[in-house]
């Protein structure tokens, strides 16, 4: 593993350790970005993944990166090298994809942004481990085997650490977080669309507080 790769993996390790949950956010209006991030931070959630699913996403990342440096702001749904480059330019501190491709892995090797690729099979995990990735996204977690799958991987793939995302809820998150290879999960329930539209930031703060208490 190169020194650059090790440094990026160390940064992901620190991200995974910030809180039991990384907020996964779909944001439609960039003006909501900073108050939303403030609300999450007040509740104890520093890791915030803004998915690149809306035209407002990059502007939202940029605003949070500039105004709230204490937030660990990242981009999600990164599908191409161009997405990764745009995320880095916007100020993302990490980038997440729902899978990975050879082109994206090549771009990630040259990027300063720590990259979190997703895996859903043991073979995919092994390929990423060979490339130096120790911190991975398990997606779609519930559909791909859930807690039972991650428990089965723990012994044969002990180097891998996962952020389980996809179908995670306050009800099932503790079962994931109890596993030795799951330092954190990704959750969209912290930022419901109705709450964002209404600007109900106290509700977001309370959901973040509850999320921080999920680890047994």
Secondary structure, 3 states (H helix, E strand, C coil): CCHHHHHHHHHHHHHHHCCCEEEEECCCCHHHHHHHHHHHHHCCCCEEEEECCCCCHHHHHHHHHHHCCCCEEEEECCCCHHHHHHHHHHCCCEEECCCCCHHHHHHHHHCCCEEECEECCHHHHHHHHHCCCCEEEECCCCCCCHHHHHHHHHHHCCCCEEEEECCCCHHHHHHHHCCCCCCEEEECHHHCHHHHHHCCHHHHHHHHHHHHCCCC
